[in-house]
């Protein structure tokens, strides 16, 4: 029997991606916590680690530019994980996992596949890369949704999260494929391997 696994995430985009991964790995989801940003997640990580002494938890944080590599960052933020704590790092952000399915992302964004980086984990700021690709879209609605308004100070457009949900969580011909993406993102592959071990 596979027990439900609770989730701790930085934001709504991370939540929808992790739910898709759990469905792919056939691991039932529990309750999702967090969604208030990385700083808030890290501030409460020790408390959730205590809860993971008794129940399984999956936590995904972006590496960003906070360390040279994922293992160093894991050791820094949680030196002693509880037995049921599964802490994973997205390199350098969870958007890299979306970039890793280049064919279907290109279909979503209405851009040539060749514009998408072949090494998504090597992108310093995958979210900015994704927004930059949307800026070059042939579709006006993609640009309006995903690209921030000039002078707004926002990093993403008003419909960014909705477009990510469309890509990840709905059934259509260009839906995100975790198995394909894992071939091009080592951090995603390691996350999926951890979920398979849970099952």
C-alpha positions as CSV (number, residue, x, y, z in Angstrom):
1,X,0.0,0.0,0.0
2,X,1.3,3.5,-0.9
3,X,0.3,6.1,1.7
4,X,-0.6,9.7,0.6
5,X,2.3,12.1,0.7
6,X,1.9,15.6,1.9
7,X,3.4,18.4,-0.2
8,X,5.3,21.5,0.8
9,X,5.8,23.9,-2.1
10,X,6.9,27.5,-2.8
11,X,3.9,28.4,-5.0
12,X,0.9,27.3,-7.1
13,X,3.1,26.5,-10.1
14,X,5.1,24.0,-8.0
15,X,1.9,22.5,-6.6
16,X,0.5,21.7,-10.1
17,X,3.8,20.2,-11.3
18,X,4.1,18.0,-8.2
19,X,0.5,16.8,-8.5
20,X,1.3,15.8,-12.1
21,X,4.5,14.0,-11.0
22,X,2.6,12.1,-8.3
23,X,-0.1,11.0,-10.7
24,X,2.6,9.8,-13.1
25,X,4.4,7.9,-10.4
26,X,1.1,6.5,-9.1
27,X,1.6,8.0,-5.6
28,X,-1.5,9.5,-4.0
29,X,-1.3,13.1,-2.9
30,X,-2.1,14.3,0.6
31,X,-2.5,17.9,1.7
32,X,-0.5,20.7,0.1
33,X,1.2,23.3,2.4
34,X,3.2,26.4,1.8
35,X,2.6,28.4,-1.4
36,X,3.9,31.6,0.2
37,X,7.3,31.7,-1.4
38,X,10.7,30.2,-0.8
39,X,11.6,32.2,2.3
40,X,8.5,31.2,4.1
41,X,9.0,27.5,3.2
42,X,12.5,27.5,4.5
43,X,11.5,29.2,7.7
44,X,9.0,26.4,8.5
45,X,11.1,23.5,7.1
46,X,12.3,22.3,10.4
47,X,8.7,22.1,11.7
48,X,7.6,20.1,8.7
49,X,10.6,17.9,9.2
50,X,9.4,17.0,12.6
51,X,6.0,16.0,11.1
52,X,7.9,13.8,8.7
53,X,9.0,11.6,11.5
54,X,5.5,10.0,11.3
55,X,4.1,10.7,7.8
56,X,5.6,11.0,4.3
57,X,6.4,14.5,2.9
58,X,7.6,15.7,-0.4
59,X,9.3,19.1,-0.4
60,X,10.6,20.7,-3.6
61,X,12.7,24.0,-3.5
62,X,14.4,25.9,-6.3
63,X,18.1,26.0,-6.2
64,X,18.2,29.4,-7.7
65,X,21.7,30.8,-7.1
66,X,21.8,29.8,-3.4
67,X,24.5,27.1,-3.8
68,X,26.8,25.6,-6.4
69,X,25.0,22.3,-6.5
70,X,21.9,20.6,-5.1
71,X,23.7,18.2,-2.6
72,X,25.4,21.2,-0.9
73,X,22.1,23.0,-0.7
74,X,20.3,20.0,0.7
75,X,22.9,19.7,3.4
76,X,22.7,23.4,4.2
77,X,18.9,23.7,4.6
78,X,18.2,20.4,6.2
79,X,21.2,18.6,7.5
80,X,19.2,15.8,9.2
81,X,16.1,14.9,7.3
82,X,13.5,12.8,9.1
83,X,12.8,9.2,8.0
84,X,9.8,10.2,5.8
85,X,11.1,13.5,4.6
86,X,11.7,13.6,0.8
87,X,13.4,16.9,0.0
88,X,14.2,17.5,-3.6
89,X,15.9,20.5,-5.3
90,X,14.9,21.8,-8.8
91,X,17.9,23.0,-10.7
92,X,17.8,26.0,-10.9
93,X,14.0,26.3,-10.7
94,X,11.0,24.1,-11.4
95,X,10.5,25.8,-14.7
96,X,13.6,23.9,-15.9
97,X,11.5,20.8,-15.7
98,X,8.9,22.3,-18.0
99,X,11.6,23.5,-20.5
100,X,12.8,19.9,-20.6
101,X,9.8,18.8,-22.6
102,X,10.9,21.1,-25.5
103,X,8.6,19.7,-28.2
104,X,5.3,20.2,-26.3
105,X,6.4,23.4,-24.7
106,X,7.1,24.8,-28.2
107,X,3.6,23.8,-29.2
108,X,2.1,25.6,-26.2
109,X,4.1,28.8,-26.8
110,X,3.8,28.8,-30.6
111,X,7.5,29.0,-31.1
112,X,10.1,26.8,-33.0
113,X,11.4,24.0,-30.8
114,X,14.9,25.1,-31.6
115,X,14.5,28.2,-29.5
116,X,14.2,26.1,-26.3
117,X,17.5,25.4,-24.4
118,X,18.7,21.8,-24.8
119,X,20.2,21.8,-21.3
120,X,17.4,23.2,-19.1
121,X,19.2,22.5,-15.8
122,X,22.0,24.8,-17.0
123,X,19.7,27.8,-17.2
124,X,20.5,30.2,-14.4
125,X,17.0,31.6,-14.3
126,X,14.6,29.1,-16.0
127,X,11.5,31.2,-15.2
128,X,13.0,34.2,-17.0
129,X,14.0,31.9,-19.8
130,X,10.4,30.7,-20.1
131,X,9.0,34.2,-20.0
132,X,11.5,35.3,-22.7
133,X,10.4,32.5,-24.9
134,X,6.8,33.5,-24.5
135,X,7.8,37.1,-25.4
136,X,8.8,35.7,-28.9
137,X,5.5,33.7,-29.3
138,X,3.5,34.1,-32.5
139,X,0.4,34.1,-30.4
140,X,-0.7,37.5,-29.0
141,X,-2.7,35.8,-26.2
142,X,0.4,33.9,-25.1
143,X,2.4,37.1,-24.9
144,X,-0.4,38.9,-23.1
145,X,-0.8,36.1,-20.5
146,X,2.8,35.2,-19.8
147,X,4.9,38.4,-20.3
148,X,4.7,41.1,-17.6
149,X,3.3,44.4,-18.5
150,X,5.9,47.1,-19.1
151,X,6.5,49.1,-15.9
152,X,4.5,46.6,-13.8
153,X,7.6,45.4,-11.9
154,X,6.2,41.8,-12.1
155,X,8.4,38.9,-13.2
156,X,5.6,37.1,-15.1
157,X,2.4,38.1,-16.8
158,X,-1.1,38.0,-15.3
159,X,-2.0,34.7,-16.9
160,X,1.3,32.9,-16.3
161,X,0.1,30.5,-13.7
162,X,-3.0,29.6,-15.8
163,X,-0.9,28.8,-18.8
164,X,1.4,26.6,-16.7
165,X,-1.7,24.8,-15.4
166,X,-2.9,24.4,-19.0
167,X,0.5,22.9,-19.9
168,X,0.9,20.6,-17.0
169,X,-2.5,19.6,-15.7
170,X,-4.9,19.4,-18.6
171,X,-5.3,16.7,-21.2
172,X,-4.4,17.9,-24.7
173,X,-2.1,17.0,-27.5
174,X,0.8,19.2,-26.1
175,X,0.5,18.4,-22.4
176,X,3.7,18.2,-20.4
177,X,5.3,14.7,-20.4
178,X,7.3,14.0,-17.2
179,X,9.0,10.9,-18.7
180,X,10.2,12.9,-21.7
181,X,11.3,15.8,-19.5
182,X,13.2,13.5,-17.2
183,X,15.5,12.6,-20.1
184,X,16.7,16.2,-20.3
185,X,16.7,17.3,-16.7
186,X,18.7,15.3,-14.1
187,X,17.1,17.0,-11.2
188,X,13.6,15.9,-12.4
189,X,14.9,12.4,-13.0
190,X,16.1,12.2,-9.5
191,X,12.8,13.4,-8.2
192,X,10.9,10.8,-10.1
193,X,13.3,8.1,-9.0
194,X,12.6,9.1,-5.4
195,X,8.8,8.9,-6.0
196,X,9.1,5.5,-7.6
197,X,10.9,4.3,-4.5
198,X,8.0,5.6,-2.4
199,X,5.6,3.5,-4.4
